[in-house]
């Protein structure tokens, strides 16, 4: 189990490093510049992404600190989650790189794959008897993570695919409403099914950012 924890630590640290480097590197486009590329009325402002990813990475750091404890590192649940968590870290790194390189189709595919991996993790957690500590340090971090990726799957991914096909094709008001409400319905469905506050909060942050642009 200790090897599992070490692997989780290394991969999450790499995610942090790539995320930090992506804001300013000269390989392709920086993530900061990419936020200005997509000419769509529903693209949230930069502070939304900063707040969301900052919350997610802090929550995952809390998860990482928690699994280093002897009590939790011996848990069968962590043993089952760990390989999927490693895959999520690798997918996140590849997503950052592919988006920076403007490989939008690959980026979207990676986002959807990441979404599915996180969904399987949440199903494992949901089917397990979790303690109060596990609720705070395991369930909530992964719900925050899933909540944001589920929105990215419907909103950011749609932006990238449209941009890939025609950089001059902005989405009209009708399509904008459909995309935004689809994302909201996905978030609400997930929350109502699992009743997790973390996922609802991260969804509301995203839509607050979208509303600040639209209205």
Z-matrix of the N, CA and C atoms (Angstrom, degrees):
N
C 1 1.462
C 2 1.518 1 112.29
N 3 1.343 2 115.33 1 -31.95
C 4 1.465 3 118.33 2 179.53
C 5 1.525 4 110.57 3 -62.96
N 6 1.350 5 116.54 4 -38.43
C 7 1.467 6 119.96 5 177.48
C 8 1.527 7 110.50 6 -63.00
N 9 1.326 8 117.00 7 -37.81
C 10 1.469 9 120.66 8 176.97
C 11 1.525 10 110.80 9 -60.57
N 12 1.330 11 115.45 10 -42.73
C 13 1.459 12 120.70 11 -178.98
C 14 1.522 13 111.19 12 -66.77
N 15 1.321 14 117.34 13 -40.18
C 16 1.466 15 121.67 14 178.56
C 17 1.523 16 110.15 15 -63.66
N 18 1.331 17 116.03 16 -44.81
C 19 1.475 18 120.25 17 179.01
C 20 1.523 19 110.64 18 -61.32
N 21 1.328 20 116.66 19 -43.86
C 22 1.473 21 120.75 20 178.28
C 23 1.529 22 110.64 21 -60.03
N 24 1.327 23 116.37 22 -40.96
C 25 1.468 24 121.40 23 -178.72
C 26 1.523 25 110.81 24 -64.89
N 27 1.330 26 116.70 25 -46.97
C 28 1.468 27 120.90 26 -178.55
C 29 1.521 28 110.96 27 -61.28
N 30 1.337 29 116.17 28 -46.21
C 31 1.464 30 119.72 29 -176.92
C 32 1.526 31 111.82 30 -67.19
N 33 1.342 32 117.19 31 -39.43
C 34 1.469 33 118.87 32 179.19
C 35 1.524 34 110.64 33 -67.99
N 36 1.327 35 117.33 34 -38.72
C 37 1.468 36 120.14 35 176.33
C 38 1.526 37 110.32 36 -61.77
N 39 1.324 38 117.77 37 -39.48
C 40 1.466 39 121.18 38 176.97
C 41 1.534 40 111.11 39 -63.32
N 42 1.319 41 116.39 40 -38.03
C 43 1.468 42 119.94 41 175.94
C 44 1.522 43 110.17 42 -60.41
N 45 1.347 44 116.59 43 -44.99
C 46 1.460 45 120.72 44 178.29
C 47 1.525 46 111.00 45 -60.56
N 48 1.330 47 116.53 46 -43.70
C 49 1.467 48 121.15 47 -177.86
C 50 1.524 49 110.58 48 -63.57
N 51 1.333 50 116.80 49 -48.16
C 52 1.465 51 120.15 50 -178.94
C 53 1.526 52 110.77 51 -65.39
N 54 1.317 53 116.76 52 -37.96
C 55 1.468 54 119.70 53 178.40
C 56 1.527 55 110.52 54 -63.92
N 57 1.322 56 116.74 55 -41.54
C 58 1.466 57 120.53 56 178.93
C 59 1.530 58 110.80 57 -66.79
N 60 1.330 59 116.59 58 -46.03
C 61 1.458 60 120.20 59 -178.30
C 62 1.526 61 111.83 60 -64.51
N 63 1.343 62 116.20 61 -31.89
C 64 1.461 63 119.68 62 -174.94
C 65 1.521 64 112.79 63 -66.99
N 66 1.338 65 117.58 64 -16.67
C 67 1.467 66 119.69 65 -179.88
C 68 1.522 67 112.58 66 -77.15
N 69 1.342 68 116.64 67 -14.13
C 70 1.471 69 117.16 68 -174.91
C 71 1.525 70 114.47 69 -144.78
N 72 1.340 71 118.70 70 -2.75
C 73 1.459 72 117.39 71 -174.67
C 74 1.521 73 112.42 72 -69.16
N 75 1.324 74 115.44 73 163.13
C 76 1.471 75 121.13 74 -176.24
C 77 1.521 76 111.87 75 -102.86
N 78 1.335 77 116.83 76 5.68
C 79 1.467 78 119.83 77 175.95
C 80 1.523 79 106.91 78 -84.10
N 81 1.325 80 116.69 79 108.90
C 82 1.452 81 119.10 80 -175.96
C 83 1.513 82 110.92 81 69.06
N 84 1.313 83 116.12 82 -144.92
C 85 1.460 84 122.48 83 179.62
C 86 1.520 85 109.79 84 -98.04
N 87 1.336 86 116.62 85 141.11
C 88 1.460 87 118.93 86 173.15
C 89 1.518 88 108.29 87 -73.60
N 90 1.334 89 116.51 88 154.79
C 91 1.459 90 120.33 89 179.78
C 92 1.525 91 110.92 90 -62.11
N 93 1.312 92 116.84 91 -30.44
C 94 1.465 93 120.78 92 178.47
C 95 1.526 94 110.37 93 -63.89
N 96 1.335 95 116.81 94 -44.61
C 97 1.459 96 120.45 95 179.17
C 98 1.522 97 111.64 96 -69.25
N 99 1.335 98 116.46 97 -36.34
C 100 1.453 99 119.48 98 -178.63
C 101 1.524 100 111.83 99 -63.01
N 102 1.317 101 116.03 100 -29.27
C 103 1.468 102 119.56 101 179.44
C 104 1.528 103 111.35 102 -62.60
N 105 1.339 104 116.26 103 -20.72
C 106 1.463 105 120.81 104 -179.72
C 107 1.526 106 112.70 105 -98.20
N 108 1.333 107 117.26 106 -4.78
C 109 1.460 108 120.24 107 -173.23
C 110 1.526 109 112.52 108 -78.55
N 111 1.331 110 116.39 109 -46.78
C 112 1.452 111 119.11 110 -171.72
C 113 1.525 112 110.89 111 -74.06
N 114 1.345 113 118.14 112 114.98
C 115 1.468 114 121.12 113 -174.07
C 116 1.521 115 113.18 114 -86.31
N 117 1.337 116 116.65 115 59.76
C 118 1.449 117 119.34 116 -176.38
C 119 1.525 118 110.46 117 -118.78
N 120 1.329 119 116.93 118 141.30
C 121 1.460 120 120.03 119 -174.33
C 122 1.530 121 114.55 120 -68.22
N 123 1.355 122 117.81 121 -16.72
C 124 1.460 123 118.18 122 -177.60
C 125 1.523 124 113.24 123 -98.99
N 126 1.348 125 119.30 124 2.75
C 127 1.461 126 120.53 125 -179.49
C 128 1.525 127 109.98 126 -67.76
N 129 1.344 128 118.30 127 119.39
C 130 1.476 129 120.56 128 -178.37
C 131 1.523 130 111.41 129 -64.52
N 132 1.322 131 118.37 130 155.07
C 133 1.463 132 121.21 131 177.09
C 134 1.529 133 111.17 132 -69.58
N 135 1.340 134 115.78 133 167.29
C 136 1.454 135 121.44 134 -175.51
C 137 1.521 136 114.15 135 -58.16
N 138 1.356 137 117.43 136 -34.49
C 139 1.462 138 119.22 137 -177.38
C 140 1.524 139 111.89 138 -63.31
N 141 1.344 140 116.57 139 -28.83
C 142 1.461 141 119.63 140 179.08
C 143 1.520 142 110.80 141 -63.88
N 144 1.345 143 115.65 142 -46.87
C 145 1.461 144 120.14 143 179.34
C 146 1.526 145 111.12 144 -64.63
N 147 1.338 146 115.80 145 -41.00
C 148 1.461 147 119.69 146 179.93
C 149 1.517 148 112.07 147 -62.46
N 150 1.339 149 116.19 148 -44.31
C 151 1.459 150 120.87 149 -179.78
C 152 1.521 151 111.16 150 -66.85
N 153 1.333 152 116.16 151 -43.65
C 154 1.465 153 119.88 152 -177.59
C 155 1.526 154 111.55 153 -66.11
N 156 1.342 155 116.53 154 -53.42
C 157 1.469 156 119.15 155 -178.21
C 158 1.528 157 110.98 156 -66.84
N 159 1.323 158 117.27 157 -35.07
C 160 1.462 159 119.59 158 176.64
C 161 1.520 160 111.46 159 -60.36
N 162 1.333 161 116.42 160 -44.04
C 163 1.469 162 120.97 161 178.43
C 164 1.527 163 111.14 162 -64.53
N 165 1.328 164 115.51 163 -42.11
C 166 1.469 165 119.77 164 -179.40
C 167 1.520 166 111.02 165 -64.05
N 168 1.330 167 116.81 166 -46.56
C 169 1.463 168 119.91 167 -177.05
C 170 1.526 169 111.87 168 -68.62
N 171 1.314 170 117.56 169 -33.51
C 172 1.467 171 120.00 170 175.06
C 173 1.532 172 110.52 171 -67.41
N 174 1.326 173 116.39 172 -40.23
C 175 1.463 174 120.36 173 179.16
C 176 1.527 175 110.77 174 -66.45
N 177 1.335 176 116.71 175 -40.62
C 178 1.471 177 119.74 176 177.85
C 179 1.522 178 111.40 177 -67.69
N 180 1.333 179 116.48 178 -32.10
C 181 1.464 180 119.70 179 175.07
C 182 1.529 181 110.23 180 -64.95
N 183 1.327 182 116.44 181 -40.12
C 184 1.471 183 120.65 182 176.59
C 185 1.525 184 110.01 183 -62.38
N 186 1.333 185 116.52 184 -40.52
C 187 1.469 186 121.39 185 176.02
C 188 1.521 187 110.73 186 -60.98
N 189 1.329 188 115.95 187 -43.27
C 190 1.460 189 120.62 188 -179.38
C 191 1.528 190 111.40 189 -63.82
N 192 1.328 191 116.62 190 -44.46
C 193 1.465 192 120.57 191 177.97
C 194 1.525 193 109.86 192 -61.38
N 195 1.320 194 115.71 193 -39.82
C 196 1.458 195 120.07 194 -177.87
C 197 1.529 196 112.69 195 -65.60
N 198 1.346 197 116.84 196 -41.18
C 199 1.467 198 118.28 197 -177.12
C 200 1.531 199 111.82 198 -73.36
N 201 1.340 200 117.77 199 -9.82
C 202 1.458 201 119.75 200 174.61
C 203 1.523 202 111.46 201 -78.15
N 204 1.323 203 117.26 202 -14.85
C 205 1.466 204 118.74 203 178.36
C 206 1.523 205 109.43 204 -72.96
N 207 1.304 206 115.85 205 147.46
C 208 1.466 207 120.81 206 -176.40
C 209 1.530 208 110.82 207 -62.64
N 210 1.323 209 115.17 208 -38.43
C 211 1.466 210 119.51 209 -177.58
C 212 1.525 211 111.34 210 -59.88
N 213 1.330 212 115.68 211 -46.77
C 214 1.461 213 118.91 212 -173.52
C 215 1.518 214 112.45 213 -83.96
N 216 1.331 215 117.75 214 -30.61
C 217 1.459 216 119.81 215 -176.81
C 218 1.521 217 112.28 216 -66.54
N 219 1.324 218 116.91 217 -17.70
C 220 1.457 219 120.70 218 178.11
C 221 1.527 220 112.23 219 -90.36
N 222 1.314 221 117.79 220 2.71
C 223 1.458 222 122.11 221 -175.58
C 224 1.526 223 111.90 222 -73.93
N 225 1.339 224 117.84 223 132.94
C 226 1.468 225 121.21 224 174.59
C 227 1.532 226 111.80 225 -61.31
N 228 1.340 227 116.30 226 -30.79
C 229 1.460 228 120.20 227 179.86
C 230 1.515 229 111.23 228 -63.39
N 231 1.341 230 116.61 229 -44.97
C 232 1.457 231 120.12 230 178.58
C 233 1.523 232 110.83 231 -63.80
N 234 1.331 233 115.67 232 -38.98
C 235 1.468 234 119.91 233 178.63
C 236 1.516 235 110.69 234 -60.40
N 237 1.326 236 117.08 235 -37.13
C 238 1.461 237 121.14 236 -179.92
C 239 1.525 238 111.62 237 -76.90
N 240 1.323 239 116.60 238 -35.51
C 241 1.460 240 120.92 239 -178.78
C 242 1.527 241 112.31 240 -74.04
N 243 1.322 242 116.84 241 -37.04
C 244 1.469 243 122.12 242 -168.85
C 245 1.527 244 114.73 243 -49.89
N 246 1.352 245 120.16 244 -52.27
C 247 1.475 246 119.01 245 -178.84
C 248 1.520 247 112.94 246 -58.92
N 249 1.308 248 116.65 247 -35.42
C 250 1.468 249 120.62 248 178.77
C 251 1.530 250 110.59 249 -72.43
N 252 1.317 251 116.37 250 -34.91
C 253 1.459 252 119.92 251 175.77
C 254 1.520 253 110.40 252 -64.73
N 255 1.329 254 117.62 253 -39.51
C 256 1.463 255 121.12 254 177.64
C 257 1.531 256 110.21 255 -61.51
N 258 1.338 257 115.40 256 -43.70
C 259 1.467 258 119.28 257 178.77
C 260 1.522 259 110.47 258 -61.54
N 261 1.340 260 117.01 259 -40.78
C 262 1.466 261 120.33 260 -179.89
C 263 1.530 262 110.90 261 -62.94
N 264 1.339 263 117.30 262 -37.73
C 265 1.464 264 120.46 263 178.97
C 266 1.526 265 111.09 264 -66.15
N 267 1.329 266 115.86 265 -44.78
C 268 1.475 267 120.23 266 179.01
C 269 1.524 268 110.46 267 -62.22
N 270 1.335 269 116.81 268 -43.67
C 271 1.466 270 120.92 269 179.12
C 272 1.525 271 110.94 270 -63.36
N 273 1.320 272 116.90 271 -38.30
C 274 1.467 273 120.73 272 179.10
C 275 1.524 274 110.39 273 -63.69
N 276 1.332 275 116.89 274 -43.92
C 277 1.467 276 120.78 275 178.87
C 278 1.526 277 110.27 276 -62.98
N 279 1.326 278 116.77 277 -46.53
C 280 1.468 279 120.47 278 179.46
C 281 1.523 280 111.27 279 -63.66
N 282 1.332 281 116.25 280 -35.03
C 283 1.473 282 120.23 281 177.08
C 284 1.520 283 110.71 282 -62.64
N 285 1.330 284 116.41 283 -44.62
C 286 1.465 285 121.03 284 179.56
C 287 1.528 286 110.46 285 -60.79
N 288 1.331 287 115.83 286 -46.39
C 289 1.471 288 120.40 287 -177.53
C 290 1.525 289 110.63 288 -66.65
N 291 1.330 290 117.72 289 -47.54
C 292 1.465 291 120.45 290 -176.68
C 293 1.522 292 111.71 291 -65.37
N 294 1.331 293 117.57 292 -36.74
C 295 1.463 294 120.15 293 177.54
C 296 1.521 295 110.47 294 -67.25
N 297 1.317 296 116.90 295 -42.04
C 298 1.463 297 120.73 296 178.47
C 299 1.522 298 111.65 297 -63.38
N 300 1.334 299 116.03 298 -34.28
C 301 1.463 300 120.55 299 178.68
C 302 1.528 301 111.82 300 -81.77
N 303 1.354 302 115.72 301 -0.32
C 304 1.467 303 122.44 302 -179.94
C 305 1.522 304 112.37 303 63.99
N 306 1.333 305 115.87 304 32.63
C 307 1.461 306 121.98 305 172.72
C 308 1.527 307 106.89 306 -92.55
N 309 1.314 308 116.36 307 76.25
C 310 1.451 309 120.80 308 -166.17
C 311 1.529 310 113.45 309 -69.08
N 312 1.312 311 118.20 310 -37.24
C 313 1.464 312 120.13 311 179.49
C 314 1.531 313 110.13 312 -63.34
N 315 1.338 314 115.88 313 -43.39
C 316 1.463 315 120.41 314 177.59
C 317 1.526 316 109.82 315 -64.53
N 318 1.321 317 116.29 316 -42.15
C 319 1.460 318 120.69 317 -179.99
C 320 1.521 319 111.58 318 -59.44
N 321 1.323 320 116.48 319 -44.38
C 322 1.460 321 120.77 320 179.55
C 323 1.530 322 110.55 321 -64.22
N 324 1.326 323 116.68 322 -43.30
C 325 1.466 324 120.64 323 178.62
C 326 1.529 325 110.73 324 -59.67
N 327 1.328 326 116.68 325 -39.50
C 328 1.461 327 121.07 326 179.50
C 329 1.530 328 111.43 327 -68.34
N 330 1.340 329 116.43 328 -38.10
C 331 1.467 330 120.37 329 177.80
C 332 1.528 331 110.55 330 -62.94
N 333 1.330 332 116.25 331 -44.53
C 334 1.462 333 120.10 332 179.59
C 335 1.529 334 110.36 333 -64.70
N 336 1.331 335 117.07 334 -41.99
C 337 1.463 336 121.52 335 178.03
C 338 1.531 337 110.34 336 -61.40
N 339 1.324 338 116.10 337 -44.00
C 340 1.464 339 120.91 338 178.40
C 341 1.529 340 110.54 339 -61.33
N 342 1.306 341 116.16 340 -41.94
C 343 1.459 342 121.66 341 176.98
C 344 1.530 343 111.16 342 -56.59
N 345 1.330 344 117.20 343 -45.31
C 346 1.463 345 121.85 344 -178.91
C 347 1.524 346 111.90 345 -67.44
N 348 1.342 347 116.65 346 -38.52
C 349 1.462 348 120.26 347 178.10
C 350 1.522 349 110.64 348 -64.13
N 351 1.328 350 116.53 349 -44.64
C 352 1.464 351 120.18 350 179.08
C 353 1.529 352 111.07 351 -64.79
N 354 1.312 353 116.36 352 -34.65
C 355 1.464 354 120.33 353 178.11
C 356 1.527 355 110.34 354 -63.49
N 357 1.333 356 117.49 355 -40.84
C 358 1.472 357 119.95 356 178.23
C 359 1.532 358 110.95 357 -65.98
N 360 1.342 359 117.05 358 -37.55
C 361 1.468 360 120.46 359 177.39
C 362 1.522 361 110.44 360 -61.71
N 363 1.325 362 115.85 361 -44.24
C 364 1.469 363 119.52 362 -179.24
C 365 1.520 364 111.77 363 -66.65
N 366 1.329 365 116.88 364 -34.49
C 367 1.462 366 119.70 365 176.49
C 368 1.525 367 110.75 366 -64.38
N 369 1.336 368 116.27 367 -40.12
C 370 1.471 369 120.61 368 177.63
C 371 1.529 370 110.23 369 -61.97
N 372 1.340 371 115.70 370 -46.07
C 373 1.463 372 120.09 371 179.97
C 374 1.523 373 110.62 372 -63.50
N 375 1.340 374 116.24 373 -42.06
C 376 1.461 375 120.85 374 -177.89
C 377 1.522 376 111.73 375 -63.39
N 378 1.315 377 116.94 376 -34.40
C 379 1.463 378 121.08 377 -177.64
C 380 1.525 379 112.29 378 -84.69
N 381 1.334 380 116.91 379 -3.08
C 382 1.461 381 120.86 380 -179.89
C 383 1.525 382 110.62 381 -103.07
N 384 1.303 383 115.69 382 154.58
C 385 1.471 384 120.94 383 175.92
C 386 1.528 385 107.59 384 -85.67
N 387 1.330 386 116.90 385 102.19
C 388 1.458 387 120.88 386 -175.77
C 389 1.522 388 110.75 387 -95.33
N 390 1.327 389 115.66 388 145.96
C 391 1.463 390 121.50 389 176.64
C 392 1.525 391 109.06 390 -84.51
N 393 1.324 392 116.31 391 176.73
C 394 1.461 393 120.72 392 177.78
C 395 1.528 394 110.95 393 -61.96
N 396 1.338 395 116.70 394 -41.24
C 397 1.461 396 120.40 395 178.30
C 398 1.521 397 110.95 396 -62.95
N 399 1.325 398 115.92 397 -42.56
C 400 1.462 399 120.35 398 179.76
C 401 1.527 400 110.90 399 -65.54
N 402 1.313 401 115.95 400 -33.57
C 403 1.467 402 120.72 401 177.01
C 404 1.523 403 110.51 402 -60.52
N 405 1.330 404 116.60 403 -41.97
C 406 1.464 405 121.71 404 -176.92
C 407 1.521 406 112.07 405 -78.93
N 408 1.339 407 116.88 406 -47.56
C 409 1.459 408 120.78 407 -169.80
C 410 1.524 409 114.94 408 -94.82
N 411 1.323 410 117.66 409 -8.76
C 412 1.464 411 120.07 410 -179.97
C 413 1.529 412 111.23 411 -122.97
N 414 1.313 413 116.01 412 -56.27
C 415 1.464 414 119.64 413 -174.90
C 416 1.522 415 112.11 414 -64.32
N 417 1.330 416 116.73 415 -49.75
C 418 1.469 417 119.83 416 -177.23
C 419 1.526 418 112.38 417 -63.15
N 420 1.352 419 120.24 418 -46.41
C 421 1.470 420 118.83 419 178.01
C 422 1.526 421 113.57 420 -56.11
N 423 1.333 422 116.96 421 -42.99
C 424 1.465 423 118.84 422 -178.16
C 425 1.524 424 111.97 423 -74.70
N 426 1.332 425 116.96 424 -27.09
C 427 1.459 426 118.00 425 174.36
C 428 1.520 427 111.43 426 -71.46
N 429 1.317 428 117.23 427 -38.14
C 430 1.469 429 119.73 428 174.65
C 431 1.524 430 109.91 429 -59.81
N 432 1.317 431 114.98 430 -46.65
C 433 1.468 432 121.64 431 -178.79
C 434 1.525 433 110.38 432 -60.22
N 435 1.327 434 115.65 433 -51.32
C 436 1.463 435 120.50 434 179.82
C 437 1.522 436 111.56 435 -62.64
N 438 1.334 437 116.67 436 -41.26
C 439 1.454 438 120.18 437 -177.88
C 440 1.512 439 112.55 438 -57.51
N 441 1.336 440 116.37 439 -43.26
C 442 1.458 441 119.77 440 -179.09
C 443 1.525 442 111.38 441 -72.34
N 444 1.339 443 117.07 442 -41.41
C 445 1.458 444 120.40 443 -179.24
C 446 1.525 445 110.84 444 -66.77
N 447 1.330 446 118.11 445 -35.37
C 448 1.464 447 119.95 446 178.76
C 449 1.520 448 110.60 447 -63.55
N 450 1.333 449 116.79 448 -34.08
C 451 1.459 450 120.34 449 175.78
C 452 1.525 451 110.79 450 -73.00
N 453 1.321 452 115.77 451 -40.31
C 454 1.468 453 119.59 452 179.49
C 455 1.516 454 110.84 453 -62.58
N 456 1.331 455 116.39 454 -34.94
C 457 1.456 456 120.42 455 -179.56
C 458 1.519 457 111.25 456 -60.47
N 459 1.324 458 117.63 457 -38.39
C 460 1.454 459 120.38 458 -176.19
C 461 1.530 460 113.75 459 -94.33
N 462 1.319 461 117.61 460 -27.83
C 463 1.464 462 120.00 461 -174.23
C 464 1.528 463 112.43 462 -102.91
N 465 1.329 464 116.98 463 -63.19
C 466 1.466 465 119.56 464 -178.27
C 467 1.518 466 110.97 465 -64.99
N 468 1.333 467 117.06 466 -41.10
C 469 1.459 468 119.87 467 -180.00
C 470 1.528 469 111.32 468 -62.03
N 471 1.321 470 116.69 469 -39.22
C 472 1.466 471 119.99 470 177.17
C 473 1.522 472 110.30 471 -63.41
N 474 1.317 473 117.29 472 -41.37
C 475 1.457 474 121.37 473 177.72
C 476 1.523 475 111.05 474 -58.20
N 477 1.320 476 115.72 475 -46.91
C 478 1.460 477 120.27 476 -177.02
C 479 1.521 478 111.74 477 -66.03
N 480 1.336 479 116.80 478 -40.35
C 481 1.461 480 119.40 479 -179.33
C 482 1.529 481 111.51 480 -66.36
N 483 1.339 482 115.99 481 -42.03
C 484 1.468 483 119.38 482 178.43
C 485 1.519 484 110.05 483 -64.54
N 486 1.339 485 116.71 484 -43.56
C 487 1.458 486 121.54 485 179.00
C 488 1.523 487 110.87 486 -61.53
N 489 1.339 488 116.80 487 -37.34
C 490 1.456 489 120.78 488 179.91
C 491 1.524 490 111.24 489 -63.52
N 492 1.321 491 116.90 490 -37.92
C 493 1.458 492 120.91 491 -177.43
C 494 1.526 493 112.51 492 -78.06
N 495 1.351 494 116.34 493 -38.42
C 496 1.461 495 119.11 494 -177.39
C 497 1.523 496 108.76 495 -159.50
N 498 1.321 497 116.57 496 107.51
C 499 1.463 498 120.65 497 -176.51
C 500 1.516 499 111.87 498 -66.98
N 501 1.317 500 118.02 499 -15.44
C 502 1.457 501 121.30 500 -179.08
C 503 1.525 502 112.12 501 -97.58
N 504 1.339 503 117.33 502 7.35
C 505 1.456 504 120.29 503 -173.33
C 506 1.523 505 111.08 504 -103.98
N 507 1.335 506 117.47 505 90.91
C 508 1.464 507 119.26 506 174.57
C 509 1.525 508 109.79 507 -77.09
N 510 1.292 509 117.75 508 150.64
C 511 1.453 510 120.24 509 177.29
C 512 1.526 511 109.46 510 -78.89
N 513 1.326 512 115.47 511 134.46
C 514 1.454 513 119.75 512 179.09
C 515 1.514 514 111.30 513 -72.86
N 516 1.321 515 116.62 514 174.84
C 517 1.460 516 121.59 515 -176.50
C 518 1.525 517 112.31 516 -58.21
N 519 1.347 518 117.13 517 -41.83
C 520 1.464 519 120.87 518 -178.08
C 521 1.515 520 110.76 519 -63.08
N 522 1.327 521 116.82 520 -48.42
C 523 1.460 522 120.34 521 -179.60
C 524 1.524 523 110.95 522 -65.75
N 525 1.304 524 115.82 523 -36.14
C 526 1.470 525 119.59 524 177.99
C 527 1.524 526 110.40 525 -59.71
N 528 1.313 527 116.46 526 -47.19
C 529 1.463 528 120.98 527 -179.67
C 530 1.526 529 110.95 528 -61.76
N 531 1.334 530 116.70 529 -42.10
C 532 1.467 531 120.68 530 -179.78
C 533 1.525 532 110.89 531 -61.58
N 534 1.336 533 116.01 532 -46.43
C 535 1.462 534 120.19 533 -177.95
C 536 1.521 535 111.15 534 -64.53
N 537 1.333 536 116.43 535 -47.17
C 538 1.466 537 120.37 536 -177.99
C 539 1.522 538 111.13 537 -63.50
N 540 1.327 539 117.67 538 -44.58
C 541 1.460 540 119.85 539 -178.56
C 542 1.520 541 111.89 540 -71.37
N 543 1.324 542 117.49 541 -29.82
C 544 1.461 543 119.55 542 173.92
C 545 1.521 544 110.24 543 -62.26
N 546 1.335 545 115.85 544 -44.60
C 547 1.461 546 120.11 545 177.64
C 548 1.518 547 111.58 546 -61.25
N 549 1.339 548 116.85 547 -41.63
C 550 1.454 549 121.06 548 179.76
C 551 1.531 550 111.27 549 -65.03
N 552 1.322 551 116.76 550 -41.27
C 553 1.463 552 120.57 551 179.91
C 554 1.522 553 111.45 552 -65.46
N 555 1.342 554 116.92 553 -38.99
C 556 1.466 555 120.49 554 176.19
C 557 1.523 556 110.05 555 -60.27
N 558 1.340 557 115.94 556 -44.30
C 559 1.467 558 120.52 557 -179.54
C 560 1.529 559 111.22 558 -64.28
N 561 1.339 560 116.64 559 -45.47
C 562 1.461 561 120.40 560 -178.48
C 563 1.525 562 111.72 561 -66.97
N 564 1.337 563 116.69 562 -38.32
C 565 1.464 564 120.09 563 178.07
C 566 1.526 565 110.38 564 -61.87
N 567 1.319 566 115.87 565 -45.25
C 568 1.463 567 120.41 566 179.76
C 569 1.526 568 110.80 567 -62.33
N 570 1.336 569 115.61 568 -42.18
C 571 1.467 570 118.75 569 -178.30
C 572 1.526 571 111.46 570 -68.15
N 573 1.320 572 117.41 571 -43.66
C 574 1.455 573 120.96 572 -179.43
C 575 1.524 574 111.52 573 -64.76
N 576 1.320 575 116.51 574 -32.75
C 577 1.461 576 119.50 575 -178.84
C 578 1.521 577 111.37 576 -74.49
N 579 1.353 578 116.77 577 -39.25
C 580 1.458 579 120.40 578 -175.31
C 581 1.527 580 113.88 579 -107.13
N 582 1.340 581 117.00 580 -13.17
C 583 1.468 582 121.63 581 179.38
C 584 1.534 583 111.89 582 54.99
N 585 1.334 584 116.91 583 49.77
C 586 1.460 585 119.07 584 -179.98
C 587 1.514 586 110.44 585 -111.70
N 588 1.332 587 116.36 586 122.08
C 589 1.460 588 122.10 587 -174.87
C 590 1.520 589 112.01 588 -67.18
N 591 1.340 590 117.84 589 -35.72
C 592 1.461 591 120.92 590 -178.06
C 593 1.515 592 112.66 591 -59.05
N 594 1.328 593 115.72 592 -42.56
C 595 1.462 594 119.99 593 -179.62
C 596 1.520 595 111.39 594 -67.34
N 597 1.330 596 116.83 595 -37.09
C 598 1.465 597 120.45 596 178.79
C 599 1.523 598 110.54 597 -67.12
N 600 1.328 599 116.88 598 -41.99
C 601 1.471 600 121.29 599 -178.09
C 602 1.523 601 110.58 600 -62.21
N 603 1.334 602 117.72 601 -47.16
C 604 1.465 603 120.61 602 -178.08
C 605 1.526 604 110.43 603 -65.16
N 606 1.338 605 117.19 604 -31.69
C 607 1.460 606 121.07 605 176.47
C 608 1.523 607 110.74 606 -67.21
N 609 1.325 608 116.40 607 -42.58
C 610 1.457 609 120.36 608 -179.76
C 611 1.531 610 111.20 609 -66.21
N 612 1.336 611 116.72 610 -34.38
C 613 1.468 612 120.03 611 175.67
C 614 1.523 613 110.01 612 -61.07
N 615 1.326 614 115.82 613 -45.33
C 616 1.467 615 120.08 614 -179.79
C 617 1.520 616 111.40 615 -61.26
N 618 1.314 617 116.78 616 -45.96
C 619 1.461 618 119.36 617 -176.96
C 620 1.529 619 112.42 618 -74.56
N 621 1.317 620 117.23 619 -23.47
C 622 1.466 621 119.74 620 172.08
C 623 1.535 622 109.57 621 -65.68
N 624 1.340 623 115.76 622 -39.96
C 625 1.463 624 119.92 623 177.33
C 626 1.516 625 111.79 624 -65.50
N 627 1.341 626 115.89 625 -42.27
C 628 1.465 627 120.37 626 178.65
C 629 1.529 628 110.48 627 -64.10
N 630 1.330 629 115.91 628 -43.40
C 631 1.470 630 119.56 629 179.91
C 632 1.523 631 111.60 630 -62.62
N 633 1.345 632 116.90 631 -34.78
C 634 1.462 633 119.76 632 -179.93
C 635 1.529 634 111.68 633 -66.06
N 636 1.333 635 115.65 634 -24.40
C 637 1.470 636 119.99 635 178.05
C 638 1.521 637 111.04 636 -86.70
N 639 1.340 638 116.09 637 -42.73
C 640 1.457 639 120.46 638 -175.22
C 641 1.528 640 112.68 639 -73.35
N 642 1.356 641 116.00 640 -33.05
C 643 1.467 642 118.24 641 -173.39
C 644 1.528 643 111.56 642 -117.88
